[in-house]
Amino acid sequence: MGRIKTTLIKRTANALVKKYPDKFAEDFESNKKSIEEIAEIPSKKLRNVIAGCITRLTKKQKLAE
């Protein structure tokens, strides 16, 4: 089983993807850098978890298309 993402992580990831859909890709490293530019996240761990969630969201969207 995987780790469960908290509501804060999911809500933030969904909001960022809706607001900036063209900034994110299926690559974790590029998503980390995009989040640094866009949002002010207080910790590195939180930024990485949000970037991972966004990576999963973009991969799901690509498969759905």
C-alpha positions as YAML, in Angstrom:
chain: A
units: angstrom
residues:
- id: 1
  name: MET
  ca: [0.00, 0.00, 0.00]
- id: 2
  name: GLY
  ca: [1.10, 3.54, -0.67]
- id: 3
  name: ARG
  ca: [1.15, 6.51, 1.61]
- id: 4
  name: ILE
  ca: [-2.09, 8.44, 1.90]
- id: 5
  name: LYS
  ca: [-1.93, 12.11, 0.93]
- id: 6
  name: THR
  ca: [-3.54, 14.60, 3.31]
- id: 7
  name: THR
  ca: [-6.31, 16.96, 2.30]
- id: 8
  name: LEU
  ca: [-3.87, 19.90, 2.31]
- id: 9
  name: ILE
  ca: [-1.63, 18.16, -0.24]
- id: 10
  name: LYS
  ca: [-4.50, 17.15, -2.52]
- id: 11
  name: ARG
  ca: [-6.20, 20.54, -2.34]
- id: 12
  name: THR
  ca: [-2.99, 22.43, -3.06]
- id: 13
  name: ALA
  ca: [-2.01, 20.13, -5.93]
- id: 14
  name: ASN
  ca: [-5.44, 20.35, -7.55]
- id: 15
  name: ALA
  ca: [-5.53, 24.15, -7.20]
- id: 16
  name: LEU
  ca: [-2.08, 24.55, -8.77]
- id: 17
  name: VAL
  ca: [-2.91, 22.22, -11.68]
- id: 18
  name: LYS
  ca: [-6.16, 24.07, -12.36]
- id: 19
  name: LYS
  ca: [-4.54, 27.50, -12.17]
- id: 20
  name: TYR
  ca: [-1.36, 26.65, -14.12]
- id: 21
  name: PRO
  ca: [-2.09, 23.61, -16.33]
- id: 22
  name: ASP
  ca: [0.70, 24.37, -18.82]
- id: 23
  name: LYS
  ca: [3.45, 24.65, -16.15]
- id: 24
  name: PHE
  ca: [3.40, 20.99, -15.08]
- id: 25
  name: ALA
  ca: [4.55, 17.83, -16.86]
- id: 26
  name: GLU
  ca: [4.94, 14.13, -16.12]
- id: 27
  name: ASP
  ca: [8.46, 14.75, -14.77]
- id: 28
  name: PHE
  ca: [8.92, 15.10, -11.00]
- id: 29
  name: GLU
  ca: [12.07, 17.25, -11.19]
- id: 30
  name: SER
  ca: [10.51, 19.83, -13.51]
- id: 31
  name: ASN
  ca: [7.39, 19.94, -11.33]
- id: 32
  name: LYS
  ca: [9.56, 20.68, -8.26]
- id: 33
  name: LYS
  ca: [11.14, 23.63, -10.03]
- id: 34
  name: SER
  ca: [7.78, 24.90, -11.28]
- id: 35
  name: ILE
  ca: [6.33, 24.83, -7.77]
- id: 36
  name: GLU
  ca: [9.32, 26.82, -6.46]
- id: 37
  name: GLU
  ca: [8.61, 29.53, -9.05]
- id: 38
  name: ILE
  ca: [4.83, 29.61, -8.61]
- id: 39
  name: ALA
  ca: [4.06, 29.05, -4.94]
- id: 40
  name: GLU
  ca: [5.72, 29.83, -1.63]
- id: 41
  name: ILE
  ca: [5.89, 26.46, 0.11]
- id: 42
  name: PRO
  ca: [7.40, 26.62, 3.63]
- id: 43
  name: SER
  ca: [9.34, 23.33, 3.61]
- id: 44
  name: LYS
  ca: [11.24, 21.20, 1.13]
- id: 45
  name: LYS
  ca: [9.42, 18.01, 2.14]
- id: 46
  name: LEU
  ca: [6.00, 19.58, 1.60]
- id: 47
  name: ARG
  ca: [7.12, 20.88, -1.81]
- id: 48
  name: ASN
  ca: [8.32, 17.42, -2.82]
- id: 49
  name: VAL
  ca: [5.10, 15.71, -1.72]
- id: 50
  name: ILE
  ca: [3.00, 18.25, -3.65]
- id: 51
  name: ALA
  ca: [5.24, 17.80, -6.71]
- id: 52
  name: GLY
  ca: [4.76, 14.03, -6.53]
- id: 53
  name: CYS
  ca: [1.01, 14.42, -6.27]
- id: 54
  name: ILE
  ca: [0.99, 16.76, -9.28]
- id: 55
  name: THR
  ca: [3.11, 14.28, -11.22]
- id: 56
  name: ARG
  ca: [0.56, 11.55, -10.54]
- id: 57
  name: LEU
  ca: [-2.31, 13.85, -11.52]
- id: 58
  name: THR
  ca: [-0.71, 14.78, -14.85]
- id: 59
  name: LYS
  ca: [0.02, 11.13, -15.64]
- id: 60
  name: LYS
  ca: [-3.62, 10.23, -14.93]
- id: 61
  name: GLN
  ca: [-4.81, 13.05, -17.16]
- id: 62
  name: LYS
  ca: [-2.58, 11.88, -20.02]
- id: 63
  name: LEU
  ca: [-3.91, 8.32, -19.73]
- id: 64
  name: ALA
  ca: [-7.53, 9.54, -19.70]
- id: 65
  name: GLU
  ca: [-7.02, 11.40, -23.00]
...
